């Protein structure tokens, strides 16, 4: 993940609305400059969380914007094949995209099960899965 043009985008700091776990999809929150956890497979993810956030102690949530490309780590919700389109699961982990989702990246390694961290090539535009 250190080759030219493949590093994660520069993180930005926003205010967290909920506790969240690193390397998961998050979305724009309900107020300006806030982010919140993805809660449904139909949620449109906007960022990947850089580090775990405890709202009671946090000064902010550091996130990688998905509109800047690059390669970011994503936590798998289940097994994911190499080259599969990735979209958010109900808890923000990455899953193989299904028909009701917008893919946000492509798996650059296979994940053999839930909890595995794999590199994801960010797609600059959301791709509807059919």
Secondary structure, DSSP 8 states (H G I E B T S, - for coil): --STT-S----EEEEESS-B-TTSEEEE-SSTTEEEE--STTS---EEESS-B-TTT-S-EEEEEGGG-SEEEEEBSS-B-TT-EEEE-TTS-EEE--TTSEEEEEESS-B-STT-EEEEEEEEEEEE--
